[in-house]
Amino acid sequence: MKSLQIEVTLFSPLQLGSGKADVILDSEAVHDRYGLPYFPGKRFKGLLYESALELAEMSNGAWFTQDEVDALFGHGSSDTVAMRIDNLTLNDYEKKQEQWKYLQTSFPELFDKDALWESYTSVRYQTAIDENGIADEGSLHNMRVVDAGLKFTGSICLLQEVPKAQEILKKALMNLRYAGAKRNRGCGHVRCRLVDVSKGK
């Protein structure tokens, strides 16, 4: 098994919906029990697969073929799991988690999940505009986004030998520039790259 380290930098706010809402928010963002945001590995794998397919089509198979991409990502006729992507988390995630677990347990009246959550996120309000430039009644929508500037790191674990695996992943990461919802509203601009651990980058 070979493990590759990856890094995702947010150049704009990122909206990764958790599928949950409440009386205040129409769309909540993904976070753990302590309020720390993370990027679900399964969702990131889907985005990376789409990016790799796009490159296979653009290069007309010169770089790699769709069959090679499918073999790596476990699509098509093969039942073999060749790759796993863990959840991407903030730097020093485990340390942050332990610190906030202690604070929220010891001083719940001062440190709650919302306080931590709001330090990494913002709420955006959007509304639909009609042909006269007037906001449509009842169209106000609010959502929580993870703030720009944050970095998520994680691992891609290669479980089986697949031709051109690292080439596919490197190019697909470079090509993946947008993630999450509301990409046409200024959200989701990201930079993804492999991290050279041997050089401490």
Disulfide bonds with the S-S distance in Angstrom:
none
